[in-house]
Amino acid sequence: MRAEVHQVADGTYLVHGNNVNWVILKDGSDLTLIDTGYPGDRPGILESLAAVGGSPEAVSAVLITHAHNDHLGSAEYLRATHGTPVYLHPAEVPHARREFLHQATLGDVVRNAWRPGMLPWAAHVIKVGGMEQHPVTAPEPFPTAGVLDLPGRPVPVHTPGHTDGHCVYHLPEAGIVISGDALVSGHAVSRVKGPQLLPCFFHHERGEVLASLDVIAGLDGDTLLPGHGPVHRGAVRAAAEQARDRAGRKYRKPARS
């Protein structure tokens, strides 16, 4: 599968890889790469950088929303080969080193095999290296608080729950929120279209996921670039509220008669 590069704003690109997205921010000839897909997405990563007129050498830093295998895939390659710093929330740094793993297990997949699309998705994950571990040898916490001095001027916002150190990235001037897996617009195992939460078994702590929706709702923006699914146009607050409403209807216990 070839990477699909979509320009969503001036200097901002959403790239669809193998059932996962990453984002490229461009300022002149310099780039910021947010997430790096599955290990098998490396050709797509390189292809997408070239498609926006860049190269691995032009990437000032890799920012990671969270250290799951489908977002961390080529981070260590870029760090080790090109000296690219890899930045995460401090709570996610040991996760990226694989001192622990907050990720759905094989048992979770088996227990959820009844879901439409689950088995094809699981086979796909294996094919693109999603069961492999590619830890980042020397991940770094964000060098400063607030806006980062990188192309696109992204602002990390801590949104724990999917993992302890999950972050979304806010581009206030562009009105864009890069939401990782805290808020998505689709997934291979979901038949729902539009803003939603991933199924519960993907999350480390679902209660915190719901609380983080409030944080996302407080970010000013009208464009959502999720870790899974297409770009979503519309108020970010409304998208977060829609995801919360869907989660509530999905998991609400029936009333006793």
Sequence and secondary structure as in RCSB ss.txt:
>XXXX:A:sequence
MRAEVHQVADGTYLVHGNNVNWVILKDGSDLTLIDTGYPGDRPGILESLAAVGGSPEAVSAVLITHAHNDHLGSA
EYLRATHGTPVYLHPAEVPHARREFLHQATLGDVVRNAWRPGMLPWAAHVIKVGGMEQHPVTAPEPFPTAGVLDL
PGRPVPVHTPGHTDGHCVYHLPEAGIVISGDALVSGHAVSRVKGPQLLPCFFHHERGEVLASLDVIAGLDGDTLL
PGHGPVHRGAVRAAAEQARDRAGRKYRKPARS
>XXXX:A:secstr
   EEEEEETTEEEEE SS EEEEEEETTEEEEE    GGGHHHHHHHHHHTT  GGGEEEEE S   HHHHTTH
HHHHHHH   EEE GGGHHHHTTSS  S  HHHHHHTTTSTTHHHHHHHHHHTTTTS    SS EE SSSSS SS
TT  EEEE  SSSTT EEEEETTTTEEEEETTSBS  TT    SSB   GGG S HHHHHHHHHHHHTS  SEEE
ESSS  EES HHHHHHHHHHHHHHHH      
